Amino acid sequence: MEKITSTQNKLIKYIKKLSTDKKYRDETNCFVAETGRAIDTLIANEVKCQNLVIANNSKYIGKISYFRQLNISVEVVANHVYEMISSLANADGIIAVFRKPSTSFEIMKDRKYIVLDRIQNPGNLGSIIRTAVALNIAGIVITNESVDLFHPTIIRSTMGSLFSIPVKFSTSLTDTIQTFKKKGFACYATGISKNAKQLDAVKFFTSSVVVFGNEGNGLNKDDIKICDELIYIPINDKVNSLNVATASAIIMFKMMN
């Protein structure tokens, strides 16, 4: 079959722009996923795939018929063209364009949720989401000031499991906390303070939500005040603090056990 050999091809330029431009992802309502594992998981989760690009030397050449049976448009590209649009050093030769699924859910009692405020590092956000999926967290609320949920690094680091968990966005952290409280949830803020309680001493209620703040600045003091409790993970003085992805994993494990 014919392959795309020009980096100026319309589809190639489209994929490149989707990979690097959040505004364009918002305008087109699409995002890019890379690696066969992530793409297969997204398809299994019924996220709509509209385009697939496969490198000429990729092992996924053998799956072209399968993908086309799913009504996905598939193109084979020269290796140098693939390398131009790939963000990976050791790529497996496949990139896909997906339609963004809806991101919303209803808060249900007797569940455990997390809220993420102004998380800036896509690797951190991706790791948190993947851990939340693994530990059966009921849903995630992300403030709009956080990194783009559809950033390629997040899609890749969640291994496509991003849409295995309900996610919604919030324009106001204060309003989000108040909404959970009105529904009878115990709200826990995370941070270091003389008034904070050690994680080992915390008893999470059946309806609980934990709020995690920005990597550098943590949570706003006013938002901490409206939470029911401030909690922290005790660590020795050799380390100043834990990465938010690591801290959230420890706390989520405690929440669910």
DODOLUM-982438 format. One record per residue (C-alpha): x negated, y, z negated; residue in one letter. Coordinates in steps of 0.05 Angstrom, whole numbers, plus 5000, padded with zeros to 4 digits. Each point is the difference from the previous one (the first is absolute). Layout:
// residues N
XYZa...
//
This chain:
// residues 257
500050005000m497850725010e496650364943k499450734981i492950245012t500750754990s499850364933t504250545032q505949525009n506550304973k501349424952l492850014974i500350754986k506849904966y497249474953i493950414984k504250614982k504749584957l493949734962s497250684984t505750504997d505249964944k504350555032k500349595064y502149384960r505550414969d502350285068e500149325035t502449614939n494649485016c493649744969f494149565019v498049344969a493549625011e497949284987t504049395018g501749844929r503150684986a503850005066i502849304989d502350194930t503450635025l503649615055i502149474949a502950564957n504150225061e496450665011v501250185073k493749925043c500350375066q493049945028n494149524993l493050115027v495349415002i492650035016a497649585058n495649564954n505049934943s502549324976k507150305003y499949975076i503049314990g506150304964k502250475056i505949565020s502349954928y499950754990f503750135065r505449514979q501250494942l501250555051n493450354984i496450365056s492949705004v493950285035e493049715006v494450514997v492649995015a495749914939n497150715003h507150285002v502049604939y493850224962e501950735014m506849944965i498049514945s498250274931s496549364979l492849795004a501749265005n506750025035a503849385024d502350315065g507350174988i503750664987i507550124997a504850584999v506049934954f506250414987r500350274930k505349624959p504750364952s496850164933t505250054946s503449594945f504850044943e497149974930i502749384964m500149894925k496049434968d494450105049r492850264997k497850575046y494050445010i499450735022v493850265035l498650754998d495350345049r495749395014i495050245052q495649415018n503349535050p495949414975g502650124930n507250055023l499449385042g497049604942s505450234952i505549805048i497049325013r499349874925t507250234988a502449495052v495949454968a502750144930l507350075021n500950744984i507150185022a498250635037g495350595008i501550745002v494650435033i499850764996t499650375066n493350314982e496849315003s496149735059v504149785059d503149314987l498949825073f492550165001h496449435037p495749854939t506349894957i503249555052i493649595004r498449974925s507049754984t499049465053m506850175028g503649874934s501850734993l507149885020f500949404955s501650494944i505150574999p496850695006v503050694997k497350715000f501150564950s499550755009t499850114924s496649564948l503950354945t506649835034d497849285011t498449904927i506650324979q503749545048t497049384968f501450264930k507350145017k500649285023k497549754933g492849855018f494150064952a495050465035c492549924987y494850505022a492749815007t494350434975g494950124945i502250394938s499849954924k507449865004n499449445050a501449284981k495349435017q502849545053l499449394955d504850334951a505350175053v506449605005k503150115068f507649995001f503949605053t501650665035s493250335005s496250475046v492750204996v497450645031v492950055028f496850665018g494950295048n493049695001e496550634977g505150394959n504949484974g507150204983l502650704987n500850144925k507350205009d501649345034d496449614945i504350364948k506649765030i497749275001c501549574939d492949784987e492950145023l495749375008i492749865015y495349425010i494449994947p493049945031i493050084972n496050655005d495649735056k505550185050v503750665001n506349745032s502949455044l501850075073n507650115007v500849365041a496449594945t503850344943a506749895034s498549275012a498549894926i506250384978i504649665051m497649324977f501750204928k506850265022m502049345032m497549554944n
//
